[in-house]
């Protein structure tokens, strides 16, 4: 079943599952009546036939493995420009009025060298990226937006490339428009630039939405001056923040992100505010998050998980040392970079919308976070005035560590997964936890790991391990040969035995 609060699917036993797409019944067709074609109908048919003949000609080299991308003209009598990866990597292709250009356009407003198309290979992923550099003072347009002299952007499948200003172009200027076709790609045609602030659009080429939450949408945006891909969180202030009283929350997120500088935390690149929206420009990680990764590839081995866990712990230690509690650590908020072999090589914590800066030893009161990752001191409080501390991040991190190895959540109580917390008590955690040898997935874990996880998922926050102790724990410090740290002493304290079972 889908859990809207947890933002993913949860089965009846508490395990994480993948969603399935519902099918829709095909409606019965209605019988048609034969009618005599009218003059208007004949004109419509002629128009449709004309439109069909104006489709870009099919590229005969489309299935050629050396072809990386094609510029398909919107004019029916022009040939497409087929771009091979070897040439894109070595000099590329040019468009302009000059005779030596790959595409020659003889118009007085076309520069001798109007733009340059080339490719680069990403060092980490090994993927090829198609770039467009604008070399014209009159401008090159991507999805009707001006790129700008000496600016560049990344071209995606179905991007529209134009060499005339769409606001002043004549109908005959269709010859100056091309569609980008990336080999092996599929997708919808780009819909043009969103109606965002003009100043922001001069700096960024917005491509498409890559995510959405309750109060914000995230866009992929290319910084025109550098060609760097960014993620831009767009919050409609009038629609969401003011109505829902969340203005302070997002201001707090921005204030916190401004001061964070850590290799395992998604950095804030730029902040832009207009009368209608807040734009938070951040680093973009195209490989997704840990939840999607283990859903697709399965659970991790302890050897593969350990370096990832160390990175996450390093980021949490940095936050706690700066008196910041994230309050929404979960698999979905841990973004990843993959190696060329497809394994997770780097992780970064994202989404500080619920984070809060408090003083050393400071306490918080607000109920927030994702249900499956919430610590019991948040859920089982007798009063909303009962405080909690940054130990809630350790609990959530323990849930993450357990899920990475088992593909499940460590508690079976469905009230927890679905946010029905009103009747939950501490005893529910002890009675529904899976941290015992009857759970085969848990029993297969090494003894050091079966010692660490219960320490992190300790129901009593005063007895819960802190982030520094987590980092120096023997499992975390186990070497590449599988030898635990010297301080390791086996203990078998589980939730039911250590706190008020």
C-alpha positions, -999 to 999 in steps of 0.1 A, spaced: 0 0 0 12 35 -6 22 55 24 18 92 16 33 102 49 64 81 45 65 90 8 69 54 -3 52 20 -3 50 -2 28 39 -38 28 19 -54 55 51 -66 72 68 -32 72 91 -39 43 97 -13 15 82 -22 -19 81 -7 -53 49 10 -66 29 -5 -94 11 15 -120 -27 11 -121 -42 0 -154 -72 16 -169 -99 -1 -188 -102 8 -224 -136 25 -230 -158 9 -256 -157 26 -290 -188 43 -303 -202 34 -337 -195 61 -363 -219 74 -388 -208 80 -424 -211 117 -434 -205 135 -466 -173 156 -465 -180 193 -464 -157 220 -478 -145 227 -442 -137 190 -437 -117 189 -470 -98 219 -460 -90 204 -426 -78 172 -443 -56 192 -466 -41 211 -436 -34 178 -418 -17 164 -449 4 196 -452 14 193 -416 24 157 -420 46 165 -450 64 192 -429 77 167 -404 115 166 -402 130 139 -425 139 107 -409 176 104 -402 190 74 -420 220 72 -396 198 72 -365 207 36 -357 244 42 -363 263 35 -330 288 62 -337 260 88 -339 255 105 -305 230 133 -314 211 148 -344 198 183 -351 166 177 -369 153 208 -388 117 219 -385 117 228 -422 107 198 -443 132 203 -471 164 206 -450 186 177 -441 194 169 -404 229 174 -390 242 140 -378 268 144 -350 292 116 -342 307 113 -308 343 112 -320 340 146 -337 319 160 -308 348 152 -285 374 165 -309 364 200 -321 327 195 -324 303 211 -349 296 248 -357 266 268 -370 270 301 -387 272 322 -419 308 311 -426 314 286 -454 334 264 -431 305 258 -406 288 225 -402 254 242 -408 256 273 -430 228 298 -426 229 328 -450 210 354 -430 223 389 -422 216 385 -385 235 352 -383 271 355 -372 300 340 -391 304 316 -361 270 316 -344 273 287 -320 294 257 -312 282 221 -303 306 197 -286 306 169 -260 325 162 -228 329 129 -210 322 129 -173 351 115 -153 331 98 -126 301 83 -145 318 79 -179 287 95 -196 288 119 -225 272 153 -222 262 175 -252 270 212 -248 260 243 -268 281 275 -266 266 307 -279 292 327 -300 268 353 -314 259 388 -303 224 383 -318 220 352 -297 212 315 -299 179 304 -283 172 272 -264 135 264 -258 128 301 -268 151 314 -241 182 335 -251 214 317 -241 237 347 -244 271 355 -258 299 333 -245 274 314 -223 268 276 -226 243 250 -216 237 213 -217 214 201 -244 189 174 -237 167 152 -258 139 172 -275 154 206 -267 145 232 -293 175 251 -308 167 284 -326 188 310 -344 162 337 -346 145 357 -318 111 339 -313 94 372 -305 103 388 -338 108 358 -361 88 355 -393 69 324 -403 96 317 -429 122 315 -401 111 279 -394 143 271 -412 162 285 -383 147 260 -357 161 225 -350 151 198 -325 178 179 -306 177 141 -307 200 122 -284 206 87 -295 189 61 -272 168 88 -254 131 92 -251 110 119 -236 85 147 -242 92 178 -261 105 207 -240 77 232 -232 99 263 -231 111 282 -202 88 285 -171 74 319 -162 100 326 -136 118 358 -128 135 374 -159 167 381 -140 170 344 -130 162 332 -166 191 353 -178 215 332 -157 199 298 -159 184 276 -186 156 257 -169 151 222 -184 124 202 -167 110 193 -133 130 166 -115 110 164 -83 81 178 -63 70 180 -27 41 194 -7 54 230 -9 80 231 -36 91 218 -70 126 211 -81 139 220 -115 170 210 -134 187 242 -144 219 248 -163 240 278 -153 246 296 -186 280 311 -178 296 278 -167 273 251 -181 271 235 -147 239 216 -140 221 227 -108 189 217 -89 166 247 -83 140 244 -56 111 267 -64 87 277 -36 55 296 -45 54 319 -16 19 332 -21 4 297 -28 22 278 -1 43 296 24 20 325 34 -12 304 33 4 275 54 25 298 76 57 282 65 76 313 56 98 310 87 105 273 79 119 281 45 138 311 57 153 289 83 163 263 57 180 290 36 198 304 67 211 269 76 222 260 41 241 292 38 264 283 66 270 246 57 302 236 39 309 199 40 317 174 12 288 152 22 261 179 24 244 193 -7 256 230 -9 236 261 -15 249 278 -47 225 308 -49 194 322 -35 170 344 -55 137 359 -42 110 378 -61 75 388 -52 60 354 -59 87 328 -54 118 317 -35 145 300 -57 171 279 -39 198 268 -63 218 238 -52 242 212 -65 226 186 -88 233 149 -83 218 131 -113 221 95 -99 192 98 -75 189 88 -38 196 58 -17 160 46 -15 157 44 -53 191 27 -55 184 -2 -31 149 -5 -45 164 -10 -79 196 -29 -70 189 -46 -37 205 -43 -3 241 -36 3 268 -58 17 285 -47 49 317 -40 30 299 -18 4 278 -1 30 306 9 54 322 37 34 288 51 26 278 51 62 310 67 72 303 96 48 268 101 62 281 100 98 307 126 89 280 149 77 258 143 108 288 149 131 295 182 112 258 192 117 257 183 154 290 200 160 275 232 146 243 227 168 221 218 138 197 189 139 185 177 105 152 160 118 144 143 85 173 119 78 160 91 55 171 72 25 152 95 2 172 125 15 206 109 9 216 117 -27 242 96 -44 270 97 -70 277 64 -88 310 51 -101 314 41 -138 307 5 -126 274 16 -112 282 14 -75 275 42 -50 308 61 -46 297 93 -28 267 104 -8 253 138 3 226 147 27 199 170 13 167 187 22 171 209 52 134 221 53 129 205 87 164 212 101 167 235 131 197 252 147 197 250 185 223 257 211 246 231 226 223 207 245 193 226 232 159 209 229 131 210 203 94 206 205 79 204 170 65 171 157 81 167 123 98 142 101 89 110 81 69 85 103 90 54 96 121 72 108 107 91 138 123 85 172 100 73 200 106 105 220 89 124 192 59 100 188 53 89 224 54 123 241 26 130 266 26 166 256 37 186 226 57 207 251 79 177 259 113 184 243 137 162 224 173 166 213 196 159 183 195 122 193 165 119 170 190 121 141 209 90 155 176 71 156 168 79 120 204 70 110 199 37 127 168 30 106 188 39 75 216 15 85 192 -13 91 173 -7 59 204 -6 37 213 -41 49 178 -57 50 155 -37 27 131 -34 56 122 -11 84 131 -24 119 96 -21 134 65 -39 123 39 -17 140 18 -2 112 8 28 133 44 39 130 46 36 92 13 53 86 16 82 111 -12 70 135 7 79 166 -21 89 190 -22 56 209 15 45 206 35 40 237 71 31 243 62 -6 248 50 -8 211 86 -3 200 99 -32 221 71 -55 211 73 -48 174 111 -45 168 128 -70 145 162 -68 162 164 -105 172 176 -137 157 142 -148 146 146 -122 119 168 -140 94 178 -108 76 190 -94 108 206 -126 121 228 -128 90 245 -95 99 279 -96 116 281 -94 154 296 -59 154 268 -46 132 242 -63 154 258 -45 183 258 -11 166 222 -10 153 205 -16 187 227 11 203 214 36 177 178 24 180 178 26 218 143 37 228 156 56 258 173 87 243 195 91 273 211 57 267 213 61 229 247 62 213 258 96 200 273 104 166 310 104 178 306 70 194 289 58 163 319 68 142 344 51 165 323 20 169 342 -12 159 319 -20 130 323 15 115 361 12 120 363 -24 106 392 -25 80 390 -38 44 400 -73 56 369 -74 79 388 -71 112 367 -51 137 383 -23 158 401 -33 190 375 -18 213 349 -43 202 332 -61 231 301 -82 221 269 -71 237 234 -83 230 213 -55 245 181 -52 224 153 -27 228 130 -50 248 158 -57 273 174 -23 277 144 0 282 111 -6 298 101 -35 275 
